[in-house]
């Protein structure tokens, strides 16, 4: 492998000749050979956008010349477009402020900007710290990037997937509104409801979670950029924070604003923690929905089997014809991962020691993974499972005729104790509820038929 020599404040480093990073990046590569987890690509693109916005504002404030500005912005845009992929190799497990990652991005931008300047026969050069990182600190860049990525991924990936599934479940609820079935609580028989009513709970869960997460996005609109190292804004010019928030809003189409208190936004990660908690809440409801569906589809002959789910792939290499609820299993595994991620995010967020939280890379990694997994899993579940759910009316009718809990409808007529006695008689003697009820003489056949019609049990009388 060919190398070139790069220098930083600590001296010289050999860097692969085909890479654009500099000495600081190479030091991080060599000092943090930990795991396989890398800073997510979403953070790379977000940092490029942040540096583009800062450079534009620095130019407006007279801190950098237009020749360098054009080269830096072009380099940042190439990163946003994915043209410089392969130049961002750093591990999540590095300094907790993300300083080395910030240096990595700055070095790549500077390298590419200098290539552009040379191609245009310009005599000036771009320095990673003095120009690309001007008016910026890793301490305010990293939390700002997390907020940008969160807004972007939630708005453009997660919420659309959630809304699509919510629409599917709402349509299924309406389609099966007239199919009366037995309800179950504690995994035991309960009074009737319709399949549509059962599914409507799932639809409302998605609808409610959409409301939660949309409200959570609002917390992410407060950005730390402009706070610099501690929150004082030292080395920025007056007005920088407001100007860069406006510039970022234009670049991203997100309505962003400077944090009300930069000292808070650097040391606390409570906004990310709150939003991730909403992701955990979504995961909890998705776990419930997937578990309900695989229980109702279980069997199909020796389980509940009241609904059928799409047959997507063989379920066994030795049992012919076996089909498993694989989309439910994938969704519940994602939910479990989100539960774990939430513990990590919450604990890491608690480590805002003095003026800075130094667990930001692991927070970002888990936050981004959670959003991505949820968006992908929900979309897969919707397309490959939810849209294909159908009722098995024979099984529904069988269980509806078997349950004793429809006797609840006799309580207003006979009282709880007499209704209970009828159930026990039917169960002990192996006869139907109707036979047991009529044998008591407490109710006529006409009264029994009127009160025990399942279609009359699915709403208040």
N, C-alpha and C positions, 0 to 999 in steps of 0.2 A: 504494500500500500504506500502511495506517495503522501508526503506530509508537507506542510508549510509551517513556519514559526510565527506565532502570534504573541503579542505582549499585553499584559495588563499591569495593574499596580503592584502585583506580587512577582512579576517577572515573566519569563518566556515559557511557552507551552507549544508542543507539537500538536498540530491539528490536521485531521485528514484533508488532503488537498481538494477533494471534491465536495467538501461541506463549507457552509457559509458562516458557521459560528466561530467564536473567538476563544480567547484563553480562559475566560471565566466559565464558559459553558463546558470546556474540556476539563477544567478542574472538578466541576460538579459530576461529570460522567465518571471520573476516576475515583472520586471520594465517596460516591453514593451508589455503589453497586448493590442495590437492595431491591429484590423483587423484580417483577415484570411490569408493574403498573406505571404508566407514564402520564404526565400532565395531559388532560384531554384536549383533543383538537379544537373543541369549542372554546377553550380558554386561549389557545393560540390565536384564533381568529379575533376573539374579543380584545386581546391585548393589541393586536394590529389596529383595530378600530380605535381604541383608546389613544394610541400613539399618533394616529392620523389626526384625531380631534385636537389633541394637545399641540401638535405641530402647527395646525391651522390657527389656533388661538395665540400661540407664541408669536406667529408671524404678525397677527393683528396687533399684538402688544409691542411690536418692534424688537423682538428678541432674536430673530433668526431671519436670514436673507431668503429671498424668493427662490434662488437657485437651489439651495439645499432643501427648501420646503418641497419643491416639486419632486425631487429625487426621493425624499423620505416618503412622501405620500404615495408615489408610484410603487415603492417597495412594499408599503403597508397594504396597498390594494392587491398586489400579487399574492401576499400571504392570505388575505381574505378570500381570494379566488382559488386557493389551494395550489398555486403554482410553485411554491417553495417547500412543499411537503418533503419530509425527510431531514429537515434541519432543526427539528425540535425534539430532541431525544431524552429530555431529562425526566428523572424518576419523581413520582409523587413524594417519595421519602427523602426529602431534602430539607433545607432550612424552612422553618415554619412560616416565614413571611413570604416565601416564594421569590426571594431576591435573586437566586440563581436563574430561575425561570425568566424573570424580568430581564436579566442580563442577556440570556439566550436570545430573547426576542429582539432586544436592542442591538445586539451584535449582528444578527442576521439582517435586520433592517439596514444597519450601517454598511455592512458588506455589499448588499445588493444596491443600496443607494450610491455607493462609490463606483460600482460597476456602471450604473446608469450615467453618472457624471463623466466617467472616462469615455463612455460611448459617445457622449455629446461634446467631448473635447473641452469640458469645464476644468478649471484649474483648482477649484476649491475641493475640500474633502469633508466627509461627514464622520463625526465621532459618536460612538455608541452612547456615551454618558453625556457629553457636552451638548449634543444636538438631538439625538433620538429620544433621550430620556429627560430632556429639558422640562423643568416644572413638574416633575413626576417623582414619586417614591414608590417602591414596591409595596409599601405599607398602605398606600391609598389606591394604587392601581389594582392590586389583587382582589380586594373586596368589591371594588367597582365592577371588575370583570365578572365576578361571580353573580352579581346582580343582573348584569346585562345578559349573561348566558341563561340565567334563570327565567327572565322575562321572555327571551327569544324562544327557548325550548318549550316553555309552558304554553305560550301563546300560539306558536306555529306547529307544535307537535302533540303535546299532551291534551290540551283542551279540544282540538278537533277530533282526536280519537275518542275522547270521553263523550263528546256530543253525538258522534256517530253511533256509539253503543247505546246511549240513552234513547236515541230515536228508534233503534231496532227494538229495544225492550218495550218502549211505549207502544209501538205498532203491534208487537206480540200480545201485549196486555189487552189491547182493543180487539184484536182478532179472536182471542180466546176468552172473551168476557162472559160468554154464555155457557162455558163448560164447567159444570159443578163437580167438585171433587172433595175428598176428605181432607181436612186440615190436620196438622200435626204440631203438637207442642211437647217438649221433653222427649222427642222421638216417639211419642205415643199418640194414638188416635185422638182427634179433637173434632169440633163441629165442622160442618162444610164451609167452603168458600169456593170461589171460581178460580180456575187456572189464571184467568186474567188478573184477578185481584192479587194472587200470589206473585205474579210477575211485576205487577205495578209497584210493589215494594222495591224491587230491584231497580226499576226505572227511576223511582224517586231518589234512591241512594245516589245514582249517577248525577241526577239533577242537583241534589243538595251539595254533592262534592264539587260540582262545577261552580256553584255559588261560593263555596268556601275558597277554592283555589283562585278564582277571579279576584276575590277580595285580598288574598294573599299577595298577588302580583303588585298591588298598590304599595305594599311595604318595600318592595324591591326598587321602586322608582327613586328612593333616596340614595344618593351615591356619595362615596367617600372622597372622590377625586377633588383635589384642592386642599386636602388636609395635610398632605405631605407626611413627614416622618412621625409626628406625634399628634397632629391635629391643629397645630399652630399656623400651618400654611407657609412656614419659613422657606424662602427662595422662590416663592411665586409672587407675581405682581398683584396688586389690588384688582379685584374683579375677575381674576382668573377662574375661580370656582363657578361663578355664575355663567361666564362665557363658555366654559368647556361643557357645562351641562346643556346649554342651549345648542352647542355644536353637535354634541352626541345625540341630542333629540332629533336634530335634522338628519344625521347620518343613519340612525336606526329606526326612525319613525316611532320611537317610544317617547313618552312624555317623562323626562327625567328632571330631577331637581337636586341641588346640593343638599347634603344631609343637614339637618337642623343643628347638629352638634358633632363636629368632626372627631372630637375626643371620644365620643360614644361610638361612632361608626368604625373607628380603628380598633378599639379594644373589645367591643361586643359584636357578636355574630347572632344576636337575638332575632333579627329579621329572617335570616336564612333558617334558623332553628324553627321559627313559627311556620314558615312555608313548608319546610320538610315535615313538620308535624301534620300538616294538611295532606301531604303525600302519604304519610303513614295512615291517616284516617281513610283515605281513598283505598289504600291497600287492604285495610281491615274489611271494608265493605266488599271489595272485589273477592277477598277470601270467602266471605259469607255467600256471595252470589255463586261462585264457582262450586263451593261445597254443596249448596242447595241443588244445583243443576246435576252434579254427578250422583247425588243421592236419589233424586227423582228419576234419573236415567238408569239407575243401577239394575243389574240383572243380565239381560232384560227379562228373563223368565223367573229367576230365583231371587230377585231383589224387588224394589218398588216398581220400577219400569213404567211409570206414568207418562214419561216423555221420552222421546228419542232424540239423540244428537247426531250430527252428521258422521258418517263413516269415512274417516280420512286416511287411515293406514291400518295394516294388520296390527293386532294387539299382542300377538304371541308368535314365537318362532316354532312352538311345538303344539299349540292348541289351535286347530283349524277353526276359522270363523270367528275367533275372539276379537272383540273390538273394545277399546278402552277410551275413557274420556280424557284424552291427552291434552286438549286445549285447557281443560279445567286444571289439570295437573301443572301445566306450564305456568298458568296464571297464578296458582297458589304458591308455586316456588318463587315467582317474582315477588309476591306479597311478603313471603318470609325474608327475602333479601332486603326489601325495603324496611321491614321491622329492624333488621340488624343495622342497616345503614343509619336509621334514625337514632339508634343508641350511640353509634360512632359520632354522628353530627352533634348530638346533644352533649356528649361528654367533651368533645373537642371545643365546642362553643363555650363551655364552662371555664376554659383555660385562658381567658383574657387577662393575662398577668400584667398588672400595672397598665402601661399605655398601649399595649399591643397584644392581640391574639396571635400566637405563633403555631397554630394548627391549621392554617388556611388551606394548604394543598390537600390535606386529607378531607377537609370539609367539602372543598370543591369537587374532588373525585367522587365522593359518595353522593353528593347533591345531584351532580350531573348524571351519574349512573342511575339514580332513582328515577329521574324524569325520563331518561331514555328508555329504561326497562318498562316503565309503566305505559308509556306511549306505544311502544312496540307490542307489548303483550296485550293491551286492550284492543289494538287494531287487529291483531291475529285472532284473538278470542271472538271478536265481533264477526269477522269474515268467515272464520272456520268453524264456529260453533253457534253463537247466539242467533245468527240469521237463519240457521237451519233447524232450530228447535221446533219439534212438532209434537202434538199430544198423541198418546196411545189410548184412545177412548175406551177400548175394551178393558184395559187395566184400571182406568179411572172409575169406570162403572162397577167393576168387580169390588174394589175397595170401598166404594161408596155404599154398596149394598151390604157389606160385611160389618161396617163400623157400628158400634153400640152408642157412640157419642151423639148421634142424632137425637137420642132420647132427651137431650138437653131441651129440646123444643117442647117437651111435655111438662117441664117445670112450671111454667106460668099457669098451666091447667090443673096439675095435680100436686105440685109442691116437690121440693128436692127429695124428701125421704121416700115418697111413693115412687118417684121416677127411678131412684136408686134401686128400690126393691124389684121393680120390673126388669132392670138390667141384670141384676143378680140371678133372677129366676131364669131369664133367657140363656144366660151363660151356663148356669149349673145344669139346666135340663136340656141344653142343646137345641132350643127352639128359637124361633124368630122373636124379635121385639114385639111385633104386632100380636103374635100368638100369646106372648106373656102378658101384654097389656090388656087384651080383650078377656083373658082368663080371670083377671082381677075383678072385672065388672066396674072398674072406676072410670072407664072411658068407652064410648061407643065407637063402632068402626068408622062412622062418618067423622067423628071428632078426631080420631087417630089419623085418618088420611089427610085431614085439613092441616093438622099441626105438624105432621111428619113429612110433608113434601119438602125435599131438600132445596128446591128452587125458592122456597119461601124462607130459607134460613140464611141467606147470603147478605141480608140487609135488615135494618130495623123494620118492625112490623107496625 
